[in-house]
Amino acid sequence: MPLRLSDLPVAHANRGAVRALLLAAVAVVFVAMVSEVAMAAFLGVVIAVFLLPVHTWLVSRLRKATPAALVTLLLVIVPVLAVAGYGYLEVRDAAEYLGAHTAEVAQKVAEAVSRLPFVTSDVSGVIESGLDRAAEAATGVPDGLQDAIGEFAVAAAMFLFTAFYVLTERARIVAYLRERVPASYAPLAAHLERHAKGVLYGAIYATLVAQTLKALWLLALLLVFGVPLPFTLALLAFVIGFFPVVGSWTIYLPAAGWLLVFDGSPGKAAALVALAFVVSTPLVTFYVRPKLAADRSHVLDFYWMFVGLTAGVFAFGIPGVVLGPVVVGLLKALLDVVTDDESWRTADGDDPEADVLAQDAVEAAG
């Protein structure tokens, strides 16, 4: 007969209620405490999972997990800092040029706009005013970065320490989580773990490769068509591509506008937009990324990986790059378990082979 709540002694019920309330209170305080750096911690877990093969290879050479983790993170941090520093200098120089030549730039933009058939009035004043505000905002970027340096330092520390912790303590983390699962649910937990691990690594790998391909392709186009700041714009395209709705189009459309206004080349502008769109969106985003993720995961096929990647980003934002495929992978694992009669019998504590042996023994005795 199953145990009912009314069958528990009052003292046990009180202890259970106190524990539940304490757990809820501590959980609420913890969530409030880490809410500001949760994204940084999540990204630390993601990059650590992606770098696990590199870390494993370095451990086999260095024989120590801690130095291997430090070298692994340095392989990421140093190039990122170098590229970010270069991009900052390029943006600062462009902002200073815009501030010093606002009237000249506004004149060129006004001349290009005046050639449009539906523009019948002089818009140079409006354009110059808008460029003045843009130049003021751009030149204020360094001050804004200095104001945000404290928050950035905290987020960066959380990112690095989370990645380092996952790289060096992953065996203990996995062992701890497995110990929390009751033995009767061990097969289910193993099935969920296998699916989650497969889609997690596949999604991370495919997303980083896809963003790199799009950034390199855009860099090549910008260099070929002679657009200024090609490396900085390609870096921005790589970063922006992780956000839902916005993407590399927010880079190549303004670049095409520069070709149209300042270079006077509508053909180049149209070619840049067409080539960038065809490769970035239909080819890389809608085919290459889900294809790579599906092949790496060994869990989901192309269609379901496409659903996880696309719907996950729109539902969860940047974390959806990982959460979307993981949700679909866990759903598949649960469906596999639910529709498997043997897994149900095992979860209930029954041993199919023992039942067969017992039946044979009964028949032999009879």
N, C-alpha and C positions, 0 to 999 in steps of 0.2 A: 504494500500500500504506500503510495507516495506521501512524503512528509509535507504537512500543511504548515502555514505560518502560525496558525493558532496552537499547533502542537509544541512550539518552541517555548522553553521557560522564559519568564519575563526578563531575567538577567541577561540571557543570551540575546534576546530581541533588542534590549537596550544597548548592549555592546555593539551589535550589528548596526543599529541606527547611528550611534556615535561615530563609528568608523566610516560609515557612508557619508555623514555630514562633514567630517574632517577631510575625507578624500575630495569631496566636491569643493570645499572651501580652498584647499591647497591647490587644486587644479585650476580654479578660477584665478587665484593670485598668480600662479605660474604662467598661465596664458596671457594675463595682462602684462606680466613682466617681460616676456619674450616677444610680444606682438610686434614691437618696432624692429626687431632684428630677425624675425622668423624667416623672411625671404632670404636673408644672407645665410642663415643656417641651412635652409633648404638647398640653396645653390652650392653650399659646401658639401653637402651629402651627394648631390648630383655629380659634381666634378670629381669627388673622391671615388665614386663608383666607376666613373669613366676612366680614371687613371689607375685603377686596380691592376690591370696587366702591366703597366709601366712600373708600378711599385713592386709587384711580384718579381719582375725581371731584375730590378735593382737590388732587392733583398737577396736574390741568389748570387749576386756579385759582391755586395757589401757585407753580407752575413748578419746585418742588423736592421731591424724594422724602422727604428727612429731615424738614423741617417738617411735611409732610403726614402722615407717620407719627406724629409727636408729637401732632398735633391729633387724629388718628384714635383713638389710644390714650386721650387725655384724654377723648374723648367717651364712653368706656366706664368709665374709672377713676373719674372724678368722681361720676357717679350711683351707682356701686357703693359707693364709700366713704360717700356720704351716707346711702344706704339701710342699709348695715351699721352705721353709727354710730347711726342712729335705732333699729334693731332691738336693738342692744346696750343702749341706755338703757331701752327698754321692758322687756326681759327682766330687767334689773337691778332696776327698780322693782317688777315683779311678784314677783321673788324676795324682795325686802325685805318686801313686803306679806304674802307667805305666811309668812315667818319671824315676823312680828309678830302674825299672826292665825291661827296654826296650829290652836289649839283651836276657834275659831269655824268654820273651814273643815272641820275634821274632824267636827264635830257635824253640819253640813249634809250631808256625804257619808254619815255613818252613818245619818242619817234617811232618805236616799234608798235606801241599801242595805237597810235594815230593812224597807222596803216590798216587797222582792222575796219571792216566795212560798217559795223554798227556803232563806232565811236565817232561822234560828231562835235564834241566840245574839247577844249583844252584841259588835259588832265595832268599837266606837268606839275602844278602846284600840289595836287593831292599825292602824286607819286613821291615828290621830294619830301613832303611832310612824313609820309610813311617810311621812307628810307632813313630820315633823321631819327625816328623812333627806333627803327631796327638797329641802326648804328649805335645809338645810346644803350640799347639793351645788350647788344653784342659786346661793347666795350665794358659793360658792367659784369660780364661773366666771371672775370678773375675775382672781383669782390664777392660775388655770390659763392664761388667755390671756397674762398677763405672762410666765409660765414658757415658753410656746411662741412668744414673739415672735421669738426668734432663728431658729427653723426656718421660721416664717412669712415672715420677711424674706428668707431665702435663696430660698424657693420663689417668693415674689412677684417677686424680682429675676430669677430664671430665666424666669418666665412673661413678664414685660415685655420683657426683652431678646430672648427667642426670637421673640415677636410682632413686635418692632421689626426684627429681623434678616430675618425672612421678608418683611415688608412692603417693606423697602428693597432687599433683595438677591435677590428672587425670580427676576429674569431671569438672574443669574449662577448661582443654584442650579440652575435648570432647564437652563441651557446646560451646566453641569458634568456633570449626570446624563446628558444626552443624549450627551455626548462619550465617556462610559464604555461606551456600547452599541456593539458592532460594527456595521458598515454592513449586513451581511447580515441583522441582526435589527432594523433600523430600522423596517420596517413593523409588526412585532410590537410593538415598544416604543411606537410612536405609537398603535397600537390600544389597548394597555393604559393608556397615559397618558390617552387620551380618555375611556375608561370610568371610570378611577379619579377623574379630575377631576369628571366629571359626578355620580357617586354621592356623592363627598365633599361637594361644595357642596350637593347636594340634601338629604343627611342632616343636615348642620349647620343649614341654613336651616329645615328642617321641625322639627327637635328644639327649637330656640330658640323658634320660633313656637308650637309645641304647649305648651311649658312656660309661655310667657307667657299663652296663652289660659287654661290651667288655673289659673294663679295669679290672673288677673283675675276669672275666674268664681268662684273660691273667695272672693276678696276681696269681691265683690258679695254673695255669700250671707252671709258673716260680718257685713257691714254691715247687711243687711236683717234678720237674725235677732238682731242686737244682741250678738254675741259680743265679748268684750274682745280687745284687741291684734289687730285685723283686719289691719292692714298688716304687722305683724311675722309673723303666721301665714302670710299670703300669700307673703311673701318666703321663709320656711322651706319652704313647699310648692314654690316654684319651684326651690330648691336641691336638696331631697330627691328631687324627681322624677327627677333624673339617675341615682340609684342603683338597681340592680336589686332587685326584690322590694318594697322600701319605696317609697313614693310619697306622693301627696297624701292618701291615706287615713289616714296617720299623723298628719295635721293635722285633717281634718274629723271623724274619729271622736272624738278627745278634745274637740273643740268641741261635738259633739253631746252628749257626756257632761256638759259644763258646762251646756248648756241643760236637760238632764234633771235634774241635781242642784240647781243653784243658781237656775235660772229656773223650775223646776217645769213645764216645757213638753215633755211627751213627743211631742206632735204636731210642734212645731218641730224637735225633735231628729231625728225620723224623716224629716221633709221635707228637712232639711239633708243627711242621709246619702244619701237617694235622689237628690236633685238633683245633689249633688256627684259621686256615683258614676256616674250615667248620662252626664253630660257629660264627666267627666274620663277615664273608662276606655273604655267602648265607642265613644263618639263621637270624642274627641280622640286618645286613644292608639292605638286600633285602626283608625281610619279617616282622620281628618284628617292625622295625622303621616305615615303611609306614602303617602297620596294626594299631599300637597304634595311630599314627597321624590321620588316617582316623576315627577311633572310637571316638577320642576325639573331632575332629572338627565338626562332625555331618553335614558336608557340602560335602566333597569329598569322593568317594569310594576308595578302596584300590589301584586300578590301577592308577587313576589320582593323588592320593597323591604320589605314587611311581614316576610318571613322574615329578611332581613338585619338589620333594626332590632330585632326581638324576640329572635331567637336570639343576635345579637351582644352585646346587653346582658347576657344570662344567661351567656354564655360568657366574655366579657372584662371585665365590669364597665362602668364609665363609658366607657373607650375603645371599648367595643363599639358605642356610638352611632354611631361613625364606621367602626370596623374591620369590623363586620358587613356593612353595605352595600358597603364596598370589596371585601371578600372575594367576595361574590356577584357584584359587577360585574366583578372580574378573572376569575372563573370563566366568566362569560358571554363575556368577550373571548377567553379561551383557547379556548373551545368554538367560537366563530366562526372563529378562525384555524385550528384543527385540522380543521374540516369544510370549509375553503375550499381547494380544490386549488391555486388560483392562488397563494395565500400560501405554500404549501409549496414550489412551484416557485421563487418569488422568494427564499425563505429559503435554498434550496440553491444560489443563484447563477444560476439559469436565467432567461432573459428570454423569455416566451412570444411576444412580438411578433418578437424576433430569430429564434426557431425557425421561425416561419411564413415570414419573409423568406428564411431560408436554404433552406427546403424549396422555395419558389417558384424560387429561383435554380437549385437542382439540377434541378428539372423543366424549366426553360427551357434549361439546358445539354444535357439529354438529348434 
